[in-house]
Amino acid sequence: MSTIGAYFRLARVGWVLVREGVISALPSEGLPPMLVFAQSAAGLLARKRAMRERRSDRLSKAVARLGPSYVKIGQFLATRPDVVGAEIAEDLSGLQDRMDFFPTEAAKISIRESLGRPVGELYASFDEPIAAASIAQVHLGEVETGQGRRKVAIKVIRPGVRRRFAADLEAMYIVSRLQERFLPHMRRLKPVEVTRTLEQTTKVEMDLRLEAAALSELAENTKNDPGFRVPAVDWERTGRDVVTMEWIDGIKMSDVEALKAAGYDLNALADTLIQSFLRHTLRDGFFHADMHPGNLFVDESSMIVAVDLGIAGRLGKKERRFLAEILYGFITRDYLRVAEVHFEAGYVPSHHNVASFAQAIRAIGEPIHGQPAETISMGRLLTLLFEVTELFDMATRPELVMLQKTMVVVEGVARMLNPQFNMWKASEPVVSGWIRDNLGPKRIVTDLKDGLHAAIRLAEAIPEIAVKTEKFHTELMAMSENGLRLDQETTDAIGRAEARHGRLDRLALWVIAASLVYIAVQIR
């Protein structure tokens, strides 16, 4: 029954996209003639008002009609230009995550159920909501401390959002499986895996204990960093559906005029922002992945305070080394080294030619070296790099795409503060320091140390490996003598799966037919 509901929800999504003129505004280049015809027909069904609007406005209105979970889906896809294309990703990046408030009483019920205590016991005051997004809303409150009352920000999960998102996600799984089945060229982008990543990312974001843990980890990583911090978490008043944190009195970075009026050094703030982000990325492998100007404040001590850590990115040691080496390779114009790093990391299949790949890298790097330093964007560089790697069958690397998208946003904020911002000059102290410590002689010592730890763990596991190997050998010999046998339960399960697959195909056809009838009635 849930699958039937997913097909109907999918039909509704399609109808909304058609009526808001989104389908007719999508790029048609490279589409089969049948789909081009269908797209033209969709334009006839769109609202006349919608056809006069920009595509980004059409997308925003369609997503607003579809509900909160589609806002979150759209924001996620905005971080994946490799999946939806650069133009659509740009349109989706403008989606406003501002939703209607839900009742304060509902928020109080969620807090009581999550923390096991009434709001009156937890907070000295609990005000009406001041901001609402697709997943949660924020209230201003106060708590009693030994030094008197202290203001706090209280973030509460939107009631029913998990159930709604799970239902909408099922429709997305259907679309991604259809893509893999009927569009072979899309398989390289792994649409099912992308949907699974969306599911995992949003599950994490909907458990506010994990956001609190991310804030705590970032606070620990940055405790000695100059000019950057995150709000402190009140763990006593934090649970699955609520997180309580320090209230930040400051000016949003989106309000440049207010920052100027307050006398802040905007050039220094831009440098601090980029250097902080690169430290988090290269040094810690853990970064705030939603650093738009609305999530960044400047407090009275000129510290940048980053809030709303629902989305975070992680890079392993290999990915960090990869990032540093390609940046260093572009700076020194060593394009062959940049190409070799891609092959060493296993990102480009080995059957391709390294020299040919280096030639493609050169096509990106040489034009950049002819530009003034303040106009060169590191995020744009990575965007061009990923576009070229598509020609060489580089599989999608979600963590690198998230990094590239976040870097574009952070660079945009820095240039908003300082239009003449020199990305390379600002980042040089952090990047060169990391390269010196991790790609020079110190790297050999670190690698030897890591290798020794790995060898010790392997030695500890040898007895268990030996037992498993012996068991596997025995089972393999039995199979070679007696043949591979399937028990009755396994064969019955295969039969049920095949029958269910056939029924679902027929059911899909009936749902599509019913949807067409519904659309025809609506048009009349």
C-alpha positions in Angstrom: 0.0 0.0 0.0 2.9 2.4 0.7 4.2 1.8 -2.8 0.8 2.7 -4.3 0.8 5.9 -2.2 4.3 6.7 -3.5 3.1 6.4 -7.1 0.2 8.8 -6.4 2.5 11.2 -4.6 4.9 11.0 -7.6 2.0 11.8 -9.9 1.1 14.8 -7.8 4.7 16.1 -7.9 4.7 15.8 -11.7 1.4 17.6 -12.0 2.6 20.5 -9.8 5.9 20.8 -11.8 3.9 20.9 -15.0 1.4 23.5 -13.7 4.1 25.7 -12.4 6.0 25.6 -15.7 9.0 23.9 -14.4 9.0 20.9 -16.8 8.7 23.2 -19.9 11.6 25.3 -18.6 14.1 22.5 -18.1 17.0 22.2 -20.6 16.0 20.0 -23.5 19.4 19.5 -25.1 20.3 15.9 -25.7 16.8 14.6 -24.8 15.1 11.9 -27.1 12.5 13.4 -29.5 9.7 11.8 -27.5 10.7 13.5 -24.3 11.1 16.9 -26.2 7.6 16.5 -27.5 6.3 15.7 -24.0 8.1 18.7 -22.6 6.4 20.9 -25.2 3.0 19.4 -24.3 3.7 20.2 -20.7 4.1 23.9 -21.6 0.5 23.9 -22.9 -0.7 22.7 -19.4 1.3 25.3 -17.4 -0.3 28.3 -15.8 0.0 31.4 -18.1 1.3 33.4 -15.2 4.0 30.8 -14.5 5.2 31.0 -18.1 6.1 34.6 -17.7 8.4 34.0 -14.7 12.0 33.0 -14.5 12.8 29.3 -14.0 14.2 29.8 -10.5 10.9 31.5 -9.5 8.9 28.6 -11.0 11.0 26.1 -9.0 10.5 28.0 -5.8 6.8 28.2 -6.1 6.5 24.5 -7.1 8.6 23.4 -4.1 6.5 25.7 -1.8 3.4 24.0 -3.0 4.8 20.5 -2.5 5.7 21.1 1.2 8.6 21.2 3.7 10.3 17.9 2.7 10.6 19.0 -0.9 12.3 22.2 0.3 14.9 20.0 2.0 15.2 17.7 -1.1 15.7 20.7 -3.3 18.4 22.1 -1.0 20.2 18.8 -1.0 20.1 18.6 -4.9 21.5 22.1 -5.0 24.7 20.7 -3.6 24.8 18.0 -6.3 25.3 19.8 -9.7 26.9 16.6 -10.9 23.4 15.0 -10.7 21.0 17.8 -11.7 23.3 20.0 -13.8 24.9 23.3 -12.9 22.0 25.5 -14.1 19.3 23.6 -12.1 21.6 23.5 -9.0 22.0 27.3 -9.3 18.2 27.7 -9.4 17.7 25.3 -6.4 20.4 27.1 -4.3 18.0 30.0 -4.1 15.3 28.0 -2.3 14.2 29.9 0.8 14.1 27.6 3.8 11.5 29.8 5.5 8.2 28.0 6.4 5.2 28.9 8.4 5.4 28.6 12.2 3.8 25.6 13.9 2.0 26.2 17.2 4.0 26.9 20.3 2.0 24.4 22.3 3.1 21.7 19.8 6.7 22.7 20.4 6.2 22.4 24.2 4.7 18.9 23.8 7.7 17.8 21.7 10.1 19.1 24.3 8.3 17.4 27.1 8.2 14.1 25.2 11.9 14.4 24.2 13.3 15.5 27.6 10.7 14.0 30.0 10.2 17.3 31.8 7.7 20.1 31.2 8.9 23.3 29.6 8.2 25.3 32.9 10.8 23.2 34.7 13.4 23.4 32.0 13.3 27.1 31.1 12.7 30.3 33.0 11.0 31.7 29.9 9.9 30.2 26.6 8.9 32.8 23.9 7.0 32.5 20.6 9.0 31.2 17.6 11.3 33.7 15.8 12.3 31.6 12.8 11.0 28.5 11.1 12.5 26.2 8.5 11.5 22.9 6.8 12.7 20.7 9.6 12.5 22.8 12.8 11.8 26.2 14.3 13.7 28.3 16.8 12.4 29.9 20.0 14.1 32.4 22.3 14.2 31.4 25.9 16.0 31.9 29.2 17.5 29.5 31.7 18.4 30.0 35.4 22.2 29.8 36.1 24.3 30.6 39.2 25.1 33.9 37.6 21.4 34.8 36.9 19.3 34.3 33.8 20.9 33.5 30.5 19.3 33.7 27.0 19.3 30.5 24.9 18.1 29.5 21.5 15.8 26.5 21.5 15.4 24.5 18.2 12.5 22.2 18.1 11.7 19.6 15.4 8.6 20.2 13.3 5.8 17.7 14.3 5.2 14.9 11.8 8.2 15.9 9.6 9.9 12.5 9.8 6.8 10.6 8.7 6.2 13.1 5.8 9.8 13.0 4.7 9.8 9.2 4.7 6.8 9.1 2.5 8.2 11.6 0.0 11.5 9.8 0.0 9.9 6.6 -1.2 8.8 8.4 -4.3 12.3 9.6 -4.8 13.6 6.0 -4.6 11.1 5.1 -7.4 12.4 7.8 -9.6 16.1 6.9 -9.0 15.5 3.2 -9.7 13.6 4.1 -12.9 16.6 6.3 -13.9 19.1 3.5 -13.4 16.8 1.0 -15.3 15.9 3.1 -18.3 18.6 5.8 -18.6 22.0 3.9 -18.8 24.0 7.1 -19.0 22.7 8.1 -15.6 24.1 5.0 -13.9 27.5 6.7 -13.5 25.9 9.2 -11.2 24.5 6.5 -9.0 21.0 8.0 -8.5 19.9 5.3 -5.9 23.1 6.0 -3.9 22.4 9.7 -4.1 18.9 9.1 -2.7 20.4 7.0 0.0 22.8 9.8 0.9 19.9 12.2 1.0 18.0 9.8 3.4 21.0 9.5 5.7 21.8 13.2 5.7 18.3 14.1 6.5 17.9 11.5 9.2 21.0 12.9 10.9 19.6 16.5 10.5 16.3 15.3 12.1 18.0 14.0 15.2 19.0 17.2 17.1 21.3 15.3 19.4 23.6 14.7 16.4 23.5 18.4 15.5 24.5 19.1 19.1 27.4 16.6 18.8 28.6 18.2 15.6 28.6 21.6 17.3 30.5 20.1 20.2 33.1 18.5 17.9 33.6 21.7 15.9 33.9 23.7 19.1 36.6 21.3 20.3 38.5 21.5 17.0 38.4 25.3 16.9 39.0 26.2 20.5 42.4 27.6 19.8 41.6 29.1 16.4 41.6 32.9 15.9 38.4 34.6 15.1 36.0 31.7 14.8 33.7 29.8 17.1 30.3 28.0 17.4 27.6 28.3 20.0 27.9 26.3 23.2 25.4 23.4 23.7 23.2 23.0 26.8 23.3 19.2 27.0 20.8 19.1 29.9 18.1 20.6 27.7 19.0 18.7 24.5 17.3 15.5 23.1 16.2 13.9 19.9 13.6 16.6 19.1 15.1 19.6 20.8 18.6 21.3 21.1 19.2 24.2 23.4 22.3 26.3 22.7 23.9 29.6 23.5 22.0 32.7 22.2 24.2 34.7 19.8 23.9 38.4 20.0 25.6 39.6 16.8 25.2 40.9 13.3 24.5 38.6 10.5 27.1 38.5 7.8 24.3 39.0 5.2 23.9 42.6 6.6 27.1 44.2 5.2 25.9 47.7 5.9 25.3 47.0 9.6 28.8 45.4 9.8 30.3 48.6 8.3 28.3 50.8 10.6 29.5 48.8 13.6 33.1 49.5 12.6 34.2 45.9 11.8 37.1 45.3 9.4 35.4 43.5 6.6 38.6 42.6 4.8 39.9 40.9 8.0 36.5 39.1 8.4 36.7 37.7 4.8 40.3 36.4 5.4 39.3 34.8 8.7 36.3 33.1 7.2 38.2 31.5 4.4 41.2 30.5 6.6 38.8 29.0 9.2 37.0 26.9 6.6 40.3 25.6 5.1 41.5 24.7 8.6 38.4 22.7 9.3 38.7 21.0 5.9 42.4 20.2 5.6 43.4 20.0 9.3 40.3 18.4 10.8 38.5 16.8 7.9 35.2 18.1 9.4 33.5 21.2 8.2 30.2 23.2 8.4 28.5 22.5 5.0 25.9 25.2 5.2 27.9 28.4 5.7 25.6 30.8 3.9 25.6 34.4 5.3 22.4 33.8 7.2 24.1 31.2 9.4 27.1 33.4 10.1 27.2 36.1 12.8 29.8 38.5 14.0 29.8 39.1 17.8 31.0 42.1 19.7 34.5 40.7 20.0 34.8 40.4 16.1 34.5 36.6 16.3 32.7 34.8 13.5 30.0 32.5 15.0 28.6 29.8 12.8 25.1 28.4 13.7 22.8 25.8 12.4 25.1 22.8 12.0 22.5 20.4 10.7 24.6 19.7 7.6 28.3 18.8 8.0 30.9 17.4 5.7 33.7 15.0 6.3 36.9 14.3 4.4 39.2 11.3 5.0 43.0 11.6 5.0 43.1 10.5 1.3 40.6 13.2 0.3 42.4 15.9 2.2 45.7 15.0 0.6 44.0 14.9 -2.8 42.5 18.4 -2.3 45.8 19.9 -1.1 47.8 18.3 -3.9 45.5 19.4 -6.7 45.4 23.0 -5.3 49.2 23.0 -5.0 49.5 21.5 -8.5 47.4 24.3 -10.0 49.4 27.0 -8.1 52.7 25.6 -9.4 51.2 24.7 -12.9 52.3 21.0 -12.4 49.3 19.6 -14.3 50.9 16.2 -14.7 51.0 15.9 -10.9 47.4 16.9 -10.6 46.5 14.2 -13.1 48.6 11.6 -11.3 46.9 12.4 -8.0 43.5 11.6 -9.6 44.8 8.2 -10.7 46.6 7.4 -7.4 43.4 8.1 -5.5 41.5 5.8 -7.8 39.1 8.5 -8.9 39.8 8.1 -12.6 39.8 4.5 -14.1 43.3 3.2 -14.8 42.5 2.4 -18.5 42.7 6.2 -19.3 45.9 7.9 -20.3 47.5 10.0 -17.6 49.1 12.4 -20.2 45.7 12.9 -21.9 44.1 13.7 -18.6 46.9 16.1 -17.8 46.2 17.9 -21.1 42.6 18.3 -20.0 43.7 19.7 -16.6 46.0 22.2 -18.4 42.9 23.5 -20.3 41.5 24.5 -16.9 44.7 25.8 -15.3 46.3 28.0 -18.0 43.3 30.4 -18.4 43.3 30.9 -14.7 47.0 31.9 -14.6 46.2 34.7 -17.0 43.6 36.3 -14.6 44.2 38.7 -11.7 44.5 36.8 -8.5 41.5 38.4 -6.9 39.2 37.1 -9.7 40.2 33.5 -9.4 37.7 31.3 -7.5 38.9 28.1 -5.9 35.3 26.8 -5.9 35.0 27.6 -9.6 38.3 25.8 -10.2 36.9 22.6 -8.6 33.7 23.0 -10.5 35.6 23.0 -13.8 37.8 20.2 -12.6 34.7 18.0 -11.9 33.3 18.8 -15.3 36.4 17.7 -17.1 36.7 14.5 -15.0 33.3 13.4 -16.4 35.0 13.0 -19.8 37.3 10.5 -18.1 34.6 8.4 -16.3 35.4 9.8 -12.9 32.7 8.4 -10.6 30.7 10.8 -8.4 32.4 11.6 -5.1 29.7 13.1 -2.9 32.1 14.3 -0.2 34.1 16.2 -2.8 31.0 17.7 -4.5 29.7 18.9 -1.0 33.1 20.4 -0.4 33.1 22.2 -3.7 29.6 23.6 -3.2 30.4 24.8 0.3 33.6 26.4 -0.9 31.6 28.3 -3.6 29.3 29.6 -0.9 32.1 30.6 1.5 33.9 32.4 -1.3 30.7 34.2 -2.2 30.4 35.5 1.4 34.0 36.6 1.5 33.6 38.5 -1.8 30.4 40.0 -0.5 32.5 41.5 2.4 35.4 42.4 0.2 34.8 42.6 -3.6 38.6 42.6 -4.2 39.1 39.5 -2.1 42.2 37.6 -3.1 41.4 33.9 -2.4 44.9 32.6 -3.0 46.6 35.2 -0.8 44.1 34.6 2.1 44.4 30.8 1.9 48.1 30.6 1.4 49.1 30.4 5.1 46.7 27.5 5.8 47.3 25.6 2.5 51.1 26.0 2.5 51.3 25.0 6.2 49.2 21.9 5.6 51.3 20.9 2.6 54.5 21.5 4.5 53.4 19.2 7.3 51.6 16.6 5.3 53.2 16.4 1.8 56.9 17.0 2.9 59.3 15.0 5.1 56.7 14.9 7.9 54.4 12.9 5.7 56.9 10.0 5.6 57.0 9.9 9.4 53.2 10.1 9.6 52.7 7.4 7.0 55.2 5.1 8.8 53.4 5.7 12.1 50.0 4.9 10.5 51.5 1.8 8.8 52.9 0.6 12.1 49.4 0.9 13.8 47.8 -0.9 10.8 50.4 -3.7 11.1 49.7 -4.1 14.9 45.9 -4.3 14.3 46.5 -6.9 11.5 48.7 -9.0 13.8 46.0 -8.9 16.5 43.4 -10.1 13.9 45.5 -12.9 12.5 44.0 -15.7 14.7 40.5 -14.7 13.8 41.4 -14.4 10.1 42.9 -17.9 10.2 39.7 -19.4 11.7 37.5 -17.7 9.1 39.8 -18.8 6.3 39.7 -22.4 7.4 35.9 -22.3 7.7 35.6 -20.8 4.2 38.0 -23.4 2.7 35.8 -26.2 4.3 32.6 -24.8 2.8 34.3 -24.3 -0.6 35.4 -27.9 -0.7 31.9 -29.1 0.2 30.4 -27.0 -2.6 32.9 -28.4 -5.1 32.0 -31.9 -4.1 28.3 -31.6 -3.7 27.5 -28.6 -5.9 25.7 -25.3 -5.0 22.3 -26.0 -3.4 19.6 -23.6 -2.6 17.3 -24.5 0.3 13.5 -24.4 -0.1 13.2 -21.1 1.8 15.6 -19.4 -0.6 13.8 -20.6 -3.8 10.4 -19.6 -2.4 11.8 -16.1 -1.6 13.1 -15.8 -5.2 9.7 -16.8 -6.5 7.9 -14.3 -4.3 10.3 -11.5 -5.3 9.7 -12.2 -9.1 5.9 -12.3 -8.6 6.0 -9.0 -6.6 8.1 -7.3 -9.3 5.6 -8.3 -12.0 2.7 -7.0 -9.9 4.4 -3.7 -9.2 5.0 -3.2 -13.0 1.3 -3.7 -13.7 0.4 -1.5 -10.7 2.6 1.3 -12.0 0.8 1.2 -15.3 -2.6 1.5 -13.6 -1.4 4.4 -11.4 -0.1 6.3 -14.5 -3.4 5.7 -16.3 -5.4 6.9 -13.3 -3.1 10.0 -13.0 -3.8 10.8 -16.7 -7.5 10.6 -16.2 -7.2 12.9 -13.1 -5.2 15.4 -15.1 -7.7 15.3 -18.0 -10.6 16.0 -15.5 -8.6 18.9 -14.0 -8.0 20.5 -17.4 -11.7 20.4 -18.2 
